[in-house]
């Protein structure tokens, strides 16, 4: 958590530099798919590099302090005086199976630390720039700028909030603000590298297929909403997902460090945030406005028939994954109440 805040503070300092201001000025303006996706691919390459450096330094040091001693003590305490059958112990009393269990737990701890840092950064950045956006407070502004005149519907190009600050489908001259554009390329870069990391880097869990489906749908949703200029509602989807993932990863990191009390606290916070953001707000605000509140007339009928139908389908599929994960969370919550200890349904007890 402290590292996450440190990264966010460092990012704030960078944001004030002249070089950063020149960069953001260069990406602001009308949509440039080649430039935007090139930056996203660059982020997809640089993010694992940053992760590798932090993983081998700060996270490894934290694991040596928090995970290794507590897990070693836990394993020794759980063993009977005669030792585990078939296990050859070294001088410190650990078997090879014990060492493997510690190694796996350390890797999982570092994974959760990394994800915590990423989601804290994305959440802080999202709240920072969206707090000044009207659609953050009023969902009608997702579609603001549309002027309905019966059969002669048209886009209101005189609307300042439409064509000079934010992007909107049907308006080819609309400009992207640098904060929205940067949010998109960073999220896209993160999930692009996330697919590769899920296969080759991270610990394989029981819900691997569901997680891979989630990543792929998220990538499609990001690129599709970017192409269709549905950036306002897209940024809210990002923020809802990032915010709920922060206490989840904190709870998992505490569990791997055998900090049971903190694990329970963060898991309780996660459960509340998850339900409010993904089970209440997401379907009742995001999906509802996308399904029923989009302006519809002859001039943009093709967007309702193709763009919005596809966009709605992706949102509904994402919500279906949320429901599946809520079922798993409910089982974890039940086991926590019964046993008094948080256990992840997707993995064994290592």
N, C-alpha and C positions, 0 to 999 in steps of 0.2 A: 504494500500500500504506500509506504514512504517512497519507494522507488518510483511508483506511478506518479505521485505528486511531484517528485523531483524531475521526472521527464516532462510533465506538464509545465513546470516552472521554466525549464530549459527551453521548451517550445515557445513559451511566452517571450523569453528574451530574444530568441531567433526572430520571432514575428515583428519585433521592433527594429530589426536591423535594416539598413538601406538595401542590401542585396535581396532580402526577402520581399521587401516592398516592390522592388523592380520585378521580381518573379511573379508576384500576385497580379501586378499590373499587366504583365504579359499574357496571363491566362484569362483575364477578365474580358468579356465581350461576347460576341455571338458564338454559337456552338461550333467548335472545330474538332470533329471526331478524331481525326488523325493525331492532333496534338494531345487531346485529352486521354486517348487510349495509350498513346506512347508514354505519357507521364505515369499512367496507371501500371503499365508493364514495368517501367523503371522502379516504381514503388514495390511491385511484386518481387523484384530482384533484390532491392536494398533492404526490405523488411527482414528477410531471413538472415542477412548479413548482420544487421543490428541485433537480431535475436541471438545469433550464435555468440557474438561478443559478450552480450549481457549474460547469456546462459553460462558461459565459461568463467565469468568473473563474479558479479554480484549474486546471481541466483545460486551458483555453486557454493559460494561462501555462506549464504543463508542456509542452504541445505545441510552443510557441515555443522552449523551451529544448532539448527532446530530439528532436523529430520534424523540424522545418523545417530546421535546419542540417545534420543528418546525411543527410536525404533529398536535399537540394540538392547536397551534396558527392557523394553516390552517383550522382546523375543526371549531374553534370558529369564525373565520372570515367569513367562508362560510355560517354560520347559520344566519337565519333572526332574527330580534329582538325578535320575538315571540317564537323562538325556534322550534325545530323539533316536528311535531305532533306525539303524542303517545310516546314521549321519556321523561323519567323521568330524570331530571338533578340533579347531585350532587352539593356539595358546590363549586366545581371548574368549574361548568358550562358544564361538560361533561355528556353525556348519556352513558348507558351501550353499545350501539352500537358504540359510539365513542371509548370507551375503548377497545372493541374487535378489532376495526379497527387499533388502535395504536399497540395492541399486535401482530396482523398479520403482520403489517409493520415492526415491530422490528424483528420478526422471519425471514422475507424475507431479511432484511438488514444483519442479522448475517449469513445467508446462502451465500449471495454474498461475504461477507468479507472472509468467509472460502474458498470459491472457488477461490477468488482472490489470497489468500495466497498460495494455492496449485498450481495454474497454474503459478504464478510467480516463485515459487521454481522449478517446472518441466522445465520451459522455460530457466531459468538461468543455471540449471544443464545440460540441453540438449545442449545449445549453448557452455557451458564450455568444455564438453568432445568431442563434435562432431566437434568443430572448428579445431581439430587436425586430423580429419578423411578425407581421400581423397574423399569419396563419398559425403561429405557435399558440395563440390565444383564441382564435376564432376559425373554425374549420371552413366557414363560408369563403374565406380568403384563399383556400385551395383553388377555387374556381373563379376568383375575382377578376374582373376585366372583361367578362363576357356580356355582350349587350343583346338582348332578345327583342326582336321586332317582328314577331310572327314569322312568316315564310322568308323574310329577308334578314335572317339572323346574321350578325357580323361580329367580328372581334373589335372591341373598343381600343383602337390603337392610340387613343389620346390618354389612356389611363397611365399615369406615371408609374404606378406600382407594377404595371404589366410589362411595358416595353422598355423601360430604362433601368429597372433593377432586377427583375426576375424573369424566369423563363416560362413559357406557356405553349401548349400544343396549338398549332395552327398559326402561330405568329413567327414567321421565319426571321424577322428582324429583331426579335427579343434578345436582350443581352443577359449573359450569365454573370452574376456577381462572383468575385474570386472566392469568397468564403464558401458559397454553395458548391462551386466547381471543385474546390480543394477537398471538401468533405466527400464528394463523390469519387474522385480519383484515389483518395486514400482508402476509402472503404473497398473500392473495386480491387485495388492492389492487394489489400489485406486478404480478401477472400480468394483471389487468384492463387496467391502463395499458400493459402490455407488448404486448398485441395491437394497440392503437392505435399505439404507438411503432414496432412492427415494420412497419406499413403506411406511416406518414407521416413517421417520424423517421429510423430507422436505415437504413444502407446495405443495399440489396437484394443478397442472396447466392443461390448456387445452390440451397441447401437451404431456401429461403423457405417452401415448402409444408410441409416436414417440421417446421420450427420453428413455423409457425403451428398445425399439428396438435398439436404438443407443448404449446403454450400453452393451446389450447382444452381438451385432455384434462386438463391440470393444473388448470384452472379448474373443470371438471366434477368432478374428483376431490376438490378442496378443498371445494366446496359440498356434494357428495354425502356425503363422510365427516363433514362438519359436521352435516348434516341427520340422518344415521344415528348420530351420536355415536360415530364410530370415530376419536376424536381421538388416542388413544394411538399407534396404528399410523400415523396420518396425520402426526404430528409427526416420527416417525422417517423417513418418506418425504421430508419437507421437508429434514431435516438431511443425508440422504445426497446429495441433489441439490445443495444449496448448497455443501457441503464440496468436492465434486469440481470445481465451477465456479470456485473461487478460483484455483488454479494455472493453469487454462486461460486465464482472462482476463488473468492476469499475463503468461503466455507471449505472448499476442497483443499486449498493450500493448508488451512489450519488442521484439517483432518489428517493429511499426510504428515504433518508435524506433530501429530498426537496431542493437539490442543483441543480437547473435547469440549470444554465450555465455550470457547470462542466459535468452534464449529457449529454448535447448536444455535448460538446467537445469530451468526451470519446466515445460517440456513433459514431461520425464522424470518429474518429480514428479506432474504431472497424470495421466500414463498409469498410474502405479502406483495413485494414489488412485481413478481412474476404474474400473479393473478390480476393485479390492477392494470399492468401494462399490456400483457399479451392475451389475457382471457376476457378482460372487461373493456379496456380502451381500444385495443386493436380491432376487434370485430364491430364494436358499437360506434366507433368514430371513423376509423380508417376505412374498413371494408364497407360500412354503411354509406359513407359519402361517395366512395368510388362506385358503388352499385346504383345508388338512387339519387344522388345530388349533382351529378355531372350535367351541365347544360347540353341539351340535345335538340338539334334542328337540322335542316337539310344541308347547311354548309359544312357541318362537321359530322354528318351521319357516318362517314367512313371511319371516323375515329371511334365512334361508339361501336360500330360493327366489328372493327378489327383491333385497334389499339386498346380500347378500354375493356373489351371482352377478354383479350389475352392478359391484360394487366389484372383484371378482377380474378381470373383463373389462378394466376400466380399468387395473389394475396390469399385466396381461399386455400390453396395447397399449403402455403406457409402456415396458415391457421390450423390446418389439419395436423401438421407436425407439432404445433404448440399443444394441441389437445393430447396427442400421444405422449409428449413429454410430461404434460400435467398428470397423466395417469402414472407415469414412473415416479414423479415427485410425490404423488399421493401415497404410493407404496413406501417410499422412503420415509415420509412423514409418519405413517402408521408404525413402521419398524422403529422409528425414533421414539415414539410415544411408548411403545411396548418395552423396548430394550434400554431406552435412555441414551442411545448412541446413534449418530448419523452414519449410515452406510450407503454407498452409491450402488444402485441397482445394476448399473452397467458394467461393473467390474467385480473381481474377487476382493478379498480383504487385504491384499498386499498394500 
